[in-house]
């Protein structure tokens, strides 16, 4: 499972670098996708997680990869797990304008 996650992240980054007109992935939107997939997996709808599209999965993987990489890059680590940090970042989608991605990552490690 651990290696599949990094393979997914590498695939996403490769696709982004080879496609000239690809949109920049938004960390906020990617974390919304991650939370939606994770929550649907635990819902009463048994097929919700299985019906997730490839693009939704890639965006969710991007969020998880960025969160984990940010934690590794800090000297002190993060206090909460990836799910709590992704929820904090996803909630920013309701705000206009949202905080910067760097600030969100920093704040997510402090919760």
Biopython code that builds the backbone (N, CA, C, O; Angstrom):
import numpy as np
from Bio.PDB.StructureBuilder import StructureBuilder

atoms = [
    (1, "UNK", "N", (0.823, -1.191, 0.000)),
    (1, "UNK", "CA", (0.000, 0.000, 0.000)),
    (1, "UNK", "C", (0.867, 1.254, 0.000)),
    (1, "UNK", "O", (0.582, 2.223, -0.703)),
    (2, "UNK", "N", (1.915, 1.217, 0.790)),
    (2, "UNK", "CA", (2.798, 2.371, 0.911)),
    (2, "UNK", "C", (3.434, 2.716, -0.434)),
    (2, "UNK", "O", (3.468, 3.885, -0.818)),
    (3, "UNK", "N", (3.937, 1.716, -1.150)),
    (3, "UNK", "CA", (4.578, 1.955, -2.439)),
    (3, "UNK", "C", (3.579, 2.373, -3.503)),
    (3, "UNK", "O", (3.924, 3.151, -4.393)),
    (4, "UNK", "N", (2.353, 1.881, -3.436)),
    (4, "UNK", "CA", (1.326, 2.258, -4.403)),
    (4, "UNK", "C", (1.018, 3.748, -4.301)),
    (4, "UNK", "O", (0.765, 4.412, -5.306)),
    (5, "UNK", "N", (1.042, 4.258, -3.081)),
    (5, "UNK", "CA", (0.755, 5.676, -2.869)),
    (5, "UNK", "C", (1.800, 6.542, -3.583)),
    (5, "UNK", "O", (1.459, 7.527, -4.238)),
    (6, "UNK", "N", (3.069, 6.163, -3.447)),
    (6, "UNK", "CA", (4.122, 6.946, -4.085)),
    (6, "UNK", "C", (4.117, 6.761, -5.597)),
    (6, "UNK", "O", (4.473, 7.678, -6.336)),
    (7, "UNK", "N", (3.719, 5.590, -6.057)),
    (7, "UNK", "CA", (3.590, 5.354, -7.490)),
    (7, "UNK", "C", (2.496, 6.246, -8.056)),
    (7, "UNK", "O", (2.646, 6.812, -9.138)),
    (8, "UNK", "N", (1.399, 6.371, -7.324)),
    (8, "UNK", "CA", (0.304, 7.226, -7.738)),
    (8, "UNK", "C", (0.755, 8.688, -7.804)),
    (8, "UNK", "O", (0.434, 9.397, -8.758)),
    (9, "UNK", "N", (1.484, 9.129, -6.807)),
    (9, "UNK", "CA", (1.971, 10.510, -6.785)),
    (9, "UNK", "C", (2.933, 10.750, -7.947)),
    (9, "UNK", "O", (2.862, 11.785, -8.610)),
    (10, "UNK", "N", (3.827, 9.803, -8.192)),
    (10, "UNK", "CA", (4.770, 9.931, -9.305)),
    (10, "UNK", "C", (4.031, 9.991, -10.634)),
    (10, "UNK", "O", (4.401, 10.758, -11.522)),
    (11, "UNK", "N", (2.992, 9.185, -10.767)),
    (11, "UNK", "CA", (2.198, 9.180, -11.989)),
    (11, "UNK", "C", (1.530, 10.537, -12.205)),
    (11, "UNK", "O", (1.550, 11.075, -13.312)),
    (12, "UNK", "N", (0.944, 11.080, -11.154)),
    (12, "UNK", "CA", (0.281, 12.378, -11.249)),
    (12, "UNK", "C", (1.273, 13.457, -11.662)),
    (12, "UNK", "O", (0.994, 14.257, -12.554)),
    (13, "UNK", "N", (2.422, 13.474, -11.017)),
    (13, "UNK", "CA", (3.423, 14.491, -11.335)),
    (13, "UNK", "C", (3.948, 14.339, -12.753)),
    (13, "UNK", "O", (4.213, 15.336, -13.424)),
    (14, "UNK", "N", (4.101, 13.115, -13.213)),
    (14, "UNK", "CA", (4.549, 12.872, -14.583)),
    (14, "UNK", "C", (3.519, 13.374, -15.577)),
    (14, "UNK", "O", (3.858, 14.028, -16.563)),
    (15, "UNK", "N", (2.262, 13.063, -15.312)),
    (15, "UNK", "CA", (1.199, 13.519, -16.211)),
    (15, "UNK", "C", (1.131, 15.034, -16.263)),
    (15, "UNK", "O", (0.924, 15.613, -17.329)),
    (16, "UNK", "N", (1.303, 15.668, -15.133)),
    (16, "UNK", "CA", (1.234, 17.125, -15.088)),
    (16, "UNK", "C", (2.382, 17.761, -15.851)),
    (16, "UNK", "O", (2.194, 18.775, -16.523)),
    (17, "UNK", "N", (3.560, 17.182, -15.756)),
    (17, "UNK", "CA", (4.704, 17.792, -16.415)),
    (17, "UNK", "C", (4.707, 17.554, -17.917)),
    (17, "UNK", "O", (5.316, 18.329, -18.655)),
    (18, "UNK", "N", (4.041, 16.499, -18.391)),
    (18, "UNK", "CA", (4.049, 16.217, -19.820)),
    (18, "UNK", "C", (2.871, 16.833, -20.555)),
    (18, "UNK", "O", (2.879, 16.879, -21.785)),
    (19, "UNK", "N", (1.870, 17.301, -19.845)),
    (19, "UNK", "CA", (0.710, 17.904, -20.477)),
    (19, "UNK", "C", (0.842, 19.409, -20.401)),
    (19, "UNK", "O", (0.867, 19.985, -19.314)),
    (20, "UNK", "N", (0.927, 20.048, -21.564)),
    (20, "UNK", "CA", (1.194, 21.483, -21.584)),
    (20, "UNK", "C", (-0.001, 22.311, -21.136)),
    (20, "UNK", "O", (0.181, 23.394, -20.581)),
    (21, "UNK", "N", (-1.210, 21.832, -21.363)),
    (21, "UNK", "CA", (-2.367, 22.639, -20.999)),
    (21, "UNK", "C", (-3.083, 22.110, -19.763)),
    (21, "UNK", "O", (-4.259, 22.409, -19.558)),
    (22, "UNK", "N", (-2.402, 21.340, -18.950)),
    (22, "UNK", "CA", (-3.007, 20.814, -17.727)),
    (22, "UNK", "C", (-3.183, 21.934, -16.710)),
    (22, "UNK", "O", (-2.335, 22.818, -16.586)),
    (23, "UNK", "N", (-4.285, 21.882, -15.993)),
    (23, "UNK", "CA", (-4.539, 22.874, -14.951)),
    (23, "UNK", "C", (-3.710, 22.535, -13.724)),
    (23, "UNK", "O", (-3.418, 21.369, -13.460)),
    (24, "UNK", "N", (-3.336, 23.567, -12.979)),
    (24, "UNK", "CA", (-2.606, 23.362, -11.733)),
    (24, "UNK", "C", (-3.548, 22.713, -10.725)),
    (24, "UNK", "O", (-4.687, 23.146, -10.545)),
    (25, "UNK", "N", (-3.053, 21.677, -10.078)),
    (25, "UNK", "CA", (-3.861, 21.023, -9.052)),
    (25, "UNK", "C", (-3.978, 21.937, -7.846)),
    (25, "UNK", "O", (-2.988, 22.503, -7.380)),
    (26, "UNK", "N", (-5.164, 22.071, -7.360)),
    (26, "UNK", "CA", (-5.411, 22.854, -6.153)),
    (26, "UNK", "C", (-5.357, 21.926, -4.953)),
    (26, "UNK", "O", (-6.042, 20.904, -4.919)),
    (27, "UNK", "N", (-4.553, 22.279, -3.982)),
    (27, "UNK", "CA", (-4.466, 21.477, -2.774)),
    (27, "UNK", "C", (-5.820, 21.441, -2.065)),
    (27, "UNK", "O", (-6.224, 20.396, -1.554)),
    (28, "UNK", "N", (-6.506, 22.547, -2.032)),
    (28, "UNK", "CA", (-7.801, 22.616, -1.355)),
    (28, "UNK", "C", (-8.805, 21.682, -2.022)),
    (28, "UNK", "O", (-9.449, 20.880, -1.346)),
    (29, "UNK", "N", (-8.942, 21.781, -3.342)),
    (29, "UNK", "CA", (-9.887, 20.924, -4.060)),
    (29, "UNK", "C", (-9.494, 19.461, -3.963)),
    (29, "UNK", "O", (-10.356, 18.587, -3.881)),
    (30, "UNK", "N", (-8.204, 19.195, -3.973)),
    (30, "UNK", "CA", (-7.733, 17.820, -3.848)),
    (30, "UNK", "C", (-8.067, 17.238, -2.481)),
    (30, "UNK", "O", (-8.416, 16.064, -2.365)),
    (31, "UNK", "N", (-7.958, 18.059, -1.457)),
    (31, "UNK", "CA", (-8.288, 17.584, -0.109)),
    (31, "UNK", "C", (-9.798, 17.398, 0.053)),
    (31, "UNK", "O", (-10.234, 16.499, 0.772)),
    (32, "UNK", "N", (-10.591, 18.233, -0.604)),
    (32, "UNK", "CA", (-12.043, 18.023, -0.605)),
    (32, "UNK", "C", (-12.343, 16.657, -1.214)),
    (32, "UNK", "O", (-13.161, 15.903, -0.688)),
    (33, "UNK", "N", (-11.685, 16.346, -2.310)),
    (33, "UNK", "CA", (-11.865, 15.050, -2.969)),
    (33, "UNK", "C", (-11.461, 13.900, -2.045)),
    (33, "UNK", "O", (-12.170, 12.899, -1.950)),
    (34, "UNK", "N", (-10.328, 14.045, -1.370)),
    (34, "UNK", "CA", (-9.843, 13.007, -0.463)),
    (34, "UNK", "C", (-10.846, 12.755, 0.661)),
    (34, "UNK", "O", (-11.159, 11.603, 0.963)),
    (35, "UNK", "N", (-11.343, 13.805, 1.274)),
    (35, "UNK", "CA", (-12.303, 13.665, 2.366)),
    (35, "UNK", "C", (-13.599, 13.037, 1.854)),
    (35, "UNK", "O", (-14.176, 12.177, 2.518)),
    (36, "UNK", "N", (-14.057, 13.462, 0.680)),
    (36, "UNK", "CA", (-15.283, 12.885, 0.116)),
    (36, "UNK", "C", (-15.128, 11.390, -0.146)),
    (36, "UNK", "O", (-16.029, 10.609, 0.157)),
    (37, "UNK", "N", (-13.998, 10.995, -0.704)),
    (37, "UNK", "CA", (-13.761, 9.573, -0.984)),
    (37, "UNK", "C", (-13.678, 8.795, 0.317)),
    (37, "UNK", "O", (-14.294, 7.737, 0.450)),
    (38, "UNK", "N", (-12.932, 9.304, 1.266)),
    (38, "UNK", "CA", (-12.766, 8.599, 2.537)),
    (38, "UNK", "C", (-14.102, 8.476, 3.267)),
    (38, "UNK", "O", (-14.426, 7.412, 3.795)),
    (39, "UNK", "N", (-14.874, 9.557, 3.298)),
    (39, "UNK", "CA", (-16.159, 9.522, 3.985)),
    (39, "UNK", "C", (-17.155, 8.602, 3.272)),
    (39, "UNK", "O", (-17.933, 7.911, 3.929)),
    (40, "UNK", "N", (-17.138, 8.587, 1.933)),
    (40, "UNK", "CA", (-18.058, 7.719, 1.197)),
    (40, "UNK", "C", (-17.692, 6.251, 1.388)),
    (40, "UNK", "O", (-18.561, 5.381, 1.345)),
    (41, "UNK", "N", (-16.431, 5.981, 1.594)),
    (41, "UNK", "CA", (-15.986, 4.608, 1.847)),
    (41, "UNK", "C", (-16.590, 4.085, 3.146)),
    (41, "UNK", "O", (-16.857, 2.890, 3.271)),
    (42, "UNK", "N", (-16.804, 4.967, 4.105)),
    (42, "UNK", "CA", (-17.330, 4.585, 5.411)),
    (42, "UNK", "C", (-18.839, 4.784, 5.519)),
    (42, "UNK", "O", (-19.414, 4.578, 6.588)),
    (43, "UNK", "N", (-19.487, 5.183, 4.421)),
    (43, "UNK", "CA", (-20.931, 5.419, 4.474)),
    (43, "UNK", "C", (-21.694, 4.124, 4.229)),
    (43, "UNK", "O", (-21.104, 3.067, 4.006)),
    (44, "UNK", "N", (-23.003, 4.231, 4.275)),
    (44, "UNK", "CA", (-23.842, 3.055, 4.061)),
    (44, "UNK", "C", (-23.881, 2.638, 2.593)),
    (44, "UNK", "O", (-24.264, 1.510, 2.282)),
    (45, "UNK", "N", (-23.494, 3.524, 1.700)),
    (45, "UNK", "CA", (-23.458, 3.187, 0.278)),
    (45, "UNK", "C", (-22.203, 2.364, 0.007)),
    (45, "UNK", "O", (-21.103, 2.912, -0.076)),
    (46, "UNK", "N", (-22.364, 1.080, -0.129)),
    (46, "UNK", "CA", (-21.221, 0.181, -0.239)),
    (46, "UNK", "C", (-20.396, 0.398, -1.500)),
    (46, "UNK", "O", (-19.210, 0.071, -1.523)),
    (47, "UNK", "N", (-21.001, 0.941, -2.543)),
    (47, "UNK", "CA", (-20.288, 1.097, -3.812)),
    (47, "UNK", "C", (-19.741, 2.503, -4.030)),
    (47, "UNK", "O", (-19.207, 2.789, -5.101)),
    (48, "UNK", "N", (-19.858, 3.371, -3.057)),
    (48, "UNK", "CA", (-19.427, 4.760, -3.225)),
    (48, "UNK", "C", (-17.937, 4.849, -3.516)),
    (48, "UNK", "O", (-17.533, 5.560, -4.436)),
    (49, "UNK", "N", (-17.121, 4.151, -2.758)),
    (49, "UNK", "CA", (-15.675, 4.222, -2.974)),
    (49, "UNK", "C", (-15.265, 3.529, -4.261)),
    (49, "UNK", "O", (-14.291, 3.935, -4.894)),
    (50, "UNK", "N", (-15.993, 2.483, -4.663)),
    (50, "UNK", "CA", (-15.650, 1.758, -5.877)),
    (50, "UNK", "C", (-16.024, 2.524, -7.135)),
    (50, "UNK", "O", (-15.504, 2.226, -8.210)),
    (51, "UNK", "N", (-16.903, 3.492, -7.028)),
    (51, "UNK", "CA", (-17.326, 4.253, -8.199)),
    (51, "UNK", "C", (-16.557, 5.568, -8.332)),
    (51, "UNK", "O", (-16.955, 6.441, -9.104)),
    (52, "UNK", "N", (-15.489, 5.712, -7.606)),
    (52, "UNK", "CA", (-14.656, 6.911, -7.693)),
    (52, "UNK", "C", (-13.899, 6.894, -9.012)),
    (52, "UNK", "O", (-13.316, 5.875, -9.384)),
    (53, "UNK", "N", (-13.904, 8.008, -9.711)),
    (53, "UNK", "CA", (-13.218, 8.072, -11.006)),
    (53, "UNK", "C", (-11.708, 8.153, -10.813)),
    (53, "UNK", "O", (-11.218, 8.437, -9.720)),
    (54, "UNK", "N", (-10.991, 7.899, -11.889)),
    (54, "UNK", "CA", (-9.536, 7.979, -11.853)),
    (54, "UNK", "C", (-9.080, 9.395, -11.516)),
    (54, "UNK", "O", (-8.156, 9.572, -10.723)),
    (55, "UNK", "N", (-9.708, 10.393, -12.102)),
    (55, "UNK", "CA", (-9.287, 11.774, -11.833)),
    (55, "UNK", "C", (-9.545, 12.156, -10.380)),
    (55, "UNK", "O", (-8.742, 12.871, -9.779)),
    (56, "UNK", "N", (-10.655, 11.689, -9.808)),
    (56, "UNK", "CA", (-10.922, 11.958, -8.390)),
    (56, "UNK", "C", (-9.873, 11.286, -7.513)),
    (56, "UNK", "O", (-9.394, 11.869, -6.541)),
    (57, "UNK", "N", (-9.529, 10.072, -7.864)),
    (57, "UNK", "CA", (-8.508, 9.347, -7.100)),
    (57, "UNK", "C", (-7.153, 10.030, -7.187)),
    (57, "UNK", "O", (-6.427, 10.105, -6.196)),
    (58, "UNK", "N", (-6.811, 10.526, -8.366)),
    (58, "UNK", "CA", (-5.527, 11.207, -8.539)),
    (58, "UNK", "C", (-5.465, 12.491, -7.728)),
    (58, "UNK", "O", (-4.449, 12.794, -7.103)),
    (59, "UNK", "N", (-6.559, 13.244, -7.741)),
    (59, "UNK", "CA", (-6.590, 14.470, -6.939)),
    (59, "UNK", "C", (-6.478, 14.143, -5.454)),
    (59, "UNK", "O", (-5.756, 14.819, -4.722)),
    (60, "UNK", "N", (-7.175, 13.129, -5.015)),
    (60, "UNK", "CA", (-7.105, 12.719, -3.607)),
    (60, "UNK", "C", (-5.687, 12.292, -3.250)),
    (60, "UNK", "O", (-5.185, 12.629, -2.178)),
    (61, "UNK", "N", (-5.043, 11.553, -4.144)),
    (61, "UNK", "CA", (-3.661, 11.129, -3.914)),
    (61, "UNK", "C", (-2.703, 12.304, -3.849)),
    (61, "UNK", "O", (-1.729, 12.280, -3.096)),
    (62, "UNK", "N", (-2.981, 13.328, -4.638)),
    (62, "UNK", "CA", (-2.148, 14.536, -4.607)),
    (62, "UNK", "C", (-2.215, 15.182, -3.226)),
    (62, "UNK", "O", (-1.185, 15.553, -2.664)),
    (63, "UNK", "N", (-3.418, 15.316, -2.680)),
    (63, "UNK", "CA", (-3.581, 15.908, -1.348)),
    (63, "UNK", "C", (-2.818, 15.103, -0.310)),
    (63, "UNK", "O", (-2.058, 15.663, 0.480)),
    (64, "UNK", "N", (-3.016, 13.808, -0.309)),
    (64, "UNK", "CA", (-2.356, 12.956, 0.678)),
    (64, "UNK", "C", (-0.843, 13.037, 0.545)),
    (64, "UNK", "O", (-0.135, 13.100, 1.549)),
    (65, "UNK", "N", (-0.348, 13.036, -0.674)),
    (65, "UNK", "CA", (1.100, 13.122, -0.898)),
    (65, "UNK", "C", (1.688, 14.437, -0.422)),
    (65, "UNK", "O", (2.754, 14.458, 0.193)),
    (66, "UNK", "N", (0.995, 15.539, -0.704)),
    (66, "UNK", "CA", (1.481, 16.852, -0.273)),
    (66, "UNK", "C", (1.487, 16.947, 1.250)),
    (66, "UNK", "O", (2.441, 17.456, 1.839)),
    (67, "UNK", "N", (0.437, 16.463, 1.879)),
    (67, "UNK", "CA", (0.352, 16.496, 3.344)),
    (67, "UNK", "C", (1.491, 15.694, 3.971)),
    (67, "UNK", "O", (2.151, 16.158, 4.900)),
    (68, "UNK", "N", (1.711, 14.494, 3.456)),
    (68, "UNK", "CA", (2.763, 13.648, 4.028)),
    (68, "UNK", "C", (4.155, 14.207, 3.751)),
    (68, "UNK", "O", (5.032, 14.137, 4.612)),
    (69, "UNK", "N", (4.362, 14.753, 2.570)),
    (69, "UNK", "CA", (5.668, 15.320, 2.249)),
    (69, "UNK", "C", (5.952, 16.554, 3.096)),
    (69, "UNK", "O", (7.083, 16.764, 3.534)),
    (70, "UNK", "N", (4.927, 17.368, 3.325)),
    (70, "UNK", "CA", (5.123, 18.548, 4.165)),
    (70, "UNK", "C", (5.522, 18.136, 5.576)),
    (70, "UNK", "O", (6.399, 18.749, 6.184)),
    (71, "UNK", "N", (4.875, 17.096, 6.095)),
    (71, "UNK", "CA", (5.215, 16.636, 7.447)),
    (71, "UNK", "C", (6.667, 16.169, 7.506)),
    (71, "UNK", "O", (7.367, 16.438, 8.483)),
    (72, "UNK", "N", (7.119, 15.476, 6.472)),
    (72, "UNK", "CA", (8.515, 15.009, 6.450)),
    (72, "UNK", "C", (9.503, 16.168, 6.340)),
    (72, "UNK", "O", (10.644, 16.065, 6.791)),
    (73, "UNK", "N", (9.062, 17.262, 5.744)),
    (73, "UNK", "CA", (9.976, 18.392, 5.540)),
    (73, "UNK", "C", (10.115, 19.268, 6.780)),
    (73, "UNK", "O", (11.024, 20.095, 6.853)),
    (74, "UNK", "N", (9.224, 19.094, 7.756)),
    (74, "UNK", "CA", (9.328, 19.886, 8.973)),
    (74, "UNK", "C", (10.230, 19.169, 9.971)),
    (74, "UNK", "O", (10.304, 17.941, 9.988)),
    (75, "UNK", "N", (10.895, 19.930, 10.779)),
    (75, "UNK", "CA", (11.807, 19.334, 11.757)),
    (75, "UNK", "C", (11.059, 18.815, 12.985)),
    (75, "UNK", "O", (11.603, 18.018, 13.749)),
    (76, "UNK", "N", (9.818, 19.259, 13.178)),
    (76, "UNK", "CA", (9.067, 18.894, 14.374)),
    (76, "UNK", "C", (7.917, 17.930, 14.100)),
    (76, "UNK", "O", (7.311, 17.430, 15.048)),
    (77, "UNK", "N", (7.594, 17.652, 12.831)),
    (77, "UNK", "CA", (6.479, 16.777, 12.511)),
    (77, "UNK", "C", (5.145, 17.470, 12.735)),
    (77, "UNK", "O", (5.094, 18.673, 12.991)),
    (78, "UNK", "N", (4.086, 16.714, 12.639)),
    (78, "UNK", "CA", (2.744, 17.263, 12.820)),
    (78, "UNK", "C", (2.046, 16.541, 13.959)),
    (78, "UNK", "O", (2.312, 15.370, 14.230)),
    (79, "UNK", "N", (1.154, 17.257, 14.618)),
    (79, "UNK", "CA", (0.471, 16.709, 15.791)),
    (79, "UNK", "C", (-0.669, 15.765, 15.436)),
    (79, "UNK", "O", (-0.894, 14.781, 16.140)),
    (80, "UNK", "N", (-1.392, 16.048, 14.358)),
    (80, "UNK", "CA", (-2.579, 15.259, 14.022)),
    (80, "UNK", "C", (-2.322, 14.341, 12.827)),
    (80, "UNK", "O", (-1.295, 14.440, 12.155)),
    (81, "UNK", "N", (-3.270, 13.454, 12.584)),
    (81, "UNK", "CA", (-3.124, 12.524, 11.468)),
    (81, "UNK", "C", (-3.510, 13.189, 10.145)),
    (81, "UNK", "O", (-3.996, 14.320, 10.123)),
    (82, "UNK", "N", (-3.288, 12.480, 9.064)),
    (82, "UNK", "CA", (-3.515, 13.042, 7.725)),
    (82, "UNK", "C", (-4.974, 13.425, 7.516)),
    (82, "UNK", "O", (-5.255, 14.411, 6.835)),
    (83, "UNK", "N", (-5.910, 12.667, 8.088)),
    (83, "UNK", "CA", (-7.332, 12.932, 7.881)),
    (83, "UNK", "C", (-7.728, 14.280, 8.485)),
    (83, "UNK", "O", (-8.425, 15.066, 7.843)),
    (84, "UNK", "N", (-7.296, 14.545, 9.694)),
    (84, "UNK", "CA", (-7.616, 15.819, 10.347)),
    (84, "UNK", "C", (-6.991, 16.987, 9.592)),
    (84, "UNK", "O", (-7.611, 18.040, 9.447)),
    (85, "UNK", "N", (-5.765, 16.800, 9.114)),
    (85, "UNK", "CA", (-5.113, 17.870, 8.354)),
    (85, "UNK", "C", (-5.822, 18.110, 7.033)),
    (85, "UNK", "O", (-5.982, 19.259, 6.622)),
    (86, "UNK", "N", (-6.251, 17.044, 6.356)),
    (86, "UNK", "CA", (-6.968, 17.183, 5.083)),
    (86, "UNK", "C", (-8.317, 17.863, 5.296)),
    (86, "UNK", "O", (-8.739, 18.664, 4.463)),
    (87, "UNK", "N", (-9.002, 17.555, 6.405)),
    (87, "UNK", "CA", (-10.278, 18.206, 6.702)),
    (87, "UNK", "C", (-10.094, 19.703, 6.903)),
    (87, "UNK", "O", (-10.893, 20.499, 6.411)),
    (88, "UNK", "N", (-9.043, 20.090, 7.625)),
    (88, "UNK", "CA", (-8.791, 21.517, 7.838)),
    (88, "UNK", "C", (-8.566, 22.220, 6.500)),
    (88, "UNK", "O", (-9.105, 23.301, 6.265)),
    (89, "UNK", "N", (-7.782, 21.614, 5.640)),
    (89, "UNK", "CA", (-7.493, 22.217, 4.329)),
    (89, "UNK", "C", (-8.757, 22.250, 3.476)),
    (89, "UNK", "O", (-9.014, 23.249, 2.804)),
    (90, "UNK", "N", (-9.553, 21.178, 3.488)),
    (90, "UNK", "CA", (-10.776, 21.108, 2.683)),
    (90, "UNK", "C", (-11.791, 22.160, 3.117)),
    (90, "UNK", "O", (-12.495, 22.719, 2.276)),
    (91, "UNK", "N", (-11.876, 22.436, 4.417)),
    (91, "UNK", "CA", (-12.817, 23.456, 4.904)),
    (91, "UNK", "C", (-12.517, 24.833, 4.320)),
    (91, "UNK", "O", (-13.389, 25.701, 4.275)),
    (92, "UNK", "N", (-11.302, 25.022, 3.883)),
    (92, "UNK", "CA", (-10.909, 26.318, 3.316)),
    (92, "UNK", "C", (-11.634, 26.578, 1.985)),
    (92, "UNK", "O", (-11.674, 27.717, 1.520)),
    (93, "UNK", "N", (-12.200, 25.543, 1.377)),
    (93, "UNK", "CA", (-12.929, 25.721, 0.110)),
    (93, "UNK", "C", (-14.181, 26.572, 0.310)),
    (93, "UNK", "O", (-14.719, 27.123, -0.650)),
    (94, "UNK", "N", (-14.640, 26.677, 1.543)),
    (94, "UNK", "CA", (-15.834, 27.471, 1.844)),
    (94, "UNK", "C", (-15.518, 28.950, 2.017)),
    (94, "UNK", "O", (-16.431, 29.772, 2.097)),
    (95, "UNK", "N", (-14.248, 29.296, 2.076)),
    (95, "UNK", "CA", (-13.845, 30.682, 2.324)),
    (95, "UNK", "C", (-13.449, 31.372, 1.019)),
    (95, "UNK", "O", (-12.959, 30.746, 0.079)),
    (96, "UNK", "N", (-13.677, 32.671, 1.000)),
    (96, "UNK", "CA", (-13.285, 33.451, -0.167)),
    (96, "UNK", "C", (-12.659, 34.750, 0.310)),
    (96, "UNK", "O", (-13.378, 35.569, 0.881)),
    (97, "UNK", "N", (-11.411, 34.986, 0.121)),
    (97, "UNK", "CA", (-10.421, 34.109, -0.507)),
    (97, "UNK", "C", (-9.838, 33.129, 0.512)),
    (97, "UNK", "O", (-9.789, 33.427, 1.705)),
    (98, "UNK", "N", (-9.401, 31.967, 0.045)),
    (98, "UNK", "CA", (-8.777, 30.998, 0.959)),
    (98, "UNK", "C", (-7.357, 31.422, 1.325)),
    (98, "UNK", "O", (-6.740, 32.242, 0.645)),
    (99, "UNK", "N", (-6.865, 30.854, 2.395)),
    (99, "UNK", "CA", (-5.468, 31.073, 2.776)),
    (99, "UNK", "C", (-4.553, 30.430, 1.737)),
    (99, "UNK", "O", (-4.993, 29.593, 0.949)),
    (100, "UNK", "N", (-3.291, 30.822, 1.738)),
    (100, "UNK", "CA", (-2.336, 30.222, 0.808)),
    (100, "UNK", "C", (-2.103, 28.759, 1.183)),
    (100, "UNK", "O", (-2.316, 28.363, 2.329)),
    (101, "UNK", "N", (-1.671, 27.972, 0.221)),
    (101, "UNK", "CA", (-1.421, 26.549, 0.464)),
    (101, "UNK", "C", (-0.333, 26.351, 1.511)),
    (101, "UNK", "O", (-0.441, 25.458, 2.352)),
    (102, "UNK", "N", (0.703, 27.164, 1.470)),
    (102, "UNK", "CA", (1.769, 27.040, 2.469)),
    (102, "UNK", "C", (1.253, 27.324, 3.876)),
    (102, "UNK", "O", (1.609, 26.627, 4.826)),
    (103, "UNK", "N", (0.419, 28.342, 4.005)),
    (103, "UNK", "CA", (-0.139, 28.682, 5.310)),
    (103, "UNK", "C", (-1.064, 27.572, 5.796)),
    (103, "UNK", "O", (-1.063, 27.246, 6.983)),
    (104, "UNK", "N", (-1.855, 26.988, 4.894)),
    (104, "UNK", "CA", (-2.749, 25.898, 5.267)),
    (104, "UNK", "C", (-1.967, 24.678, 5.739)),
    (104, "UNK", "O", (-2.348, 24.043, 6.723)),
    (105, "UNK", "N", (-0.891, 24.349, 5.058)),
    (105, "UNK", "CA", (-0.071, 23.222, 5.470)),
    (105, "UNK", "C", (0.551, 23.466, 6.851)),
    (105, "UNK", "O", (0.606, 22.571, 7.694)),
    (106, "UNK", "N", (1.009, 24.688, 7.051)),
    (106, "UNK", "CA", (1.575, 25.049, 8.340)),
    (106, "UNK", "C", (0.533, 24.938, 9.453)),
    (106, "UNK", "O", (0.800, 24.346, 10.498)),
    (107, "UNK", "N", (-0.653, 25.508, 9.230)),
    (107, "UNK", "CA", (-1.706, 25.444, 10.229)),
    (107, "UNK", "C", (-2.181, 24.011, 10.479)),
    (107, "UNK", "O", (-2.510, 23.644, 11.607)),
    (108, "UNK", "N", (-2.214, 23.214, 9.420)),
    (108, "UNK", "CA", (-2.693, 21.838, 9.576)),
    (108, "UNK", "C", (-1.781, 21.011, 10.474)),
    (108, "UNK", "O", (-2.231, 20.061, 11.115)),
    (109, "UNK", "N", (-0.523, 21.364, 10.519)),
    (109, "UNK", "CA", (0.405, 20.632, 11.386)),
    (109, "UNK", "C", (0.268, 21.049, 12.843)),
    (109, "UNK", "O", (0.726, 20.338, 13.737)),
    (110, "UNK", "N", (-0.349, 22.179, 13.085)),
    (110, "UNK", "CA", (-0.484, 22.689, 14.437)),
    (110, "UNK", "C", (-1.752, 22.232, 15.144)),
    (110, "UNK", "O", (-1.898, 22.457, 16.346)),
    (111, "UNK", "N", (-2.665, 21.598, 14.431)),
    (111, "UNK", "CA", (-3.925, 21.156, 15.069)),
    (111, "UNK", "C", (-3.729, 19.836, 15.786)),
    (111, "UNK", "O", (-4.671, 19.310, 16.379)),
]
sb = StructureBuilder()
sb.init_structure("model")
sb.init_model(0)
sb.init_chain("A")
sb.init_seg("    ")
for serial, (resi, resn, name, xyz) in enumerate(atoms, 1):
    if name == "N":
        sb.init_residue(resn, " ", resi, " ")
    sb.init_atom(name, np.array(xyz, "f"), 0.0, 1.0, " ", f" {name:<3s}", serial, name[0])
structure = sb.get_structure()
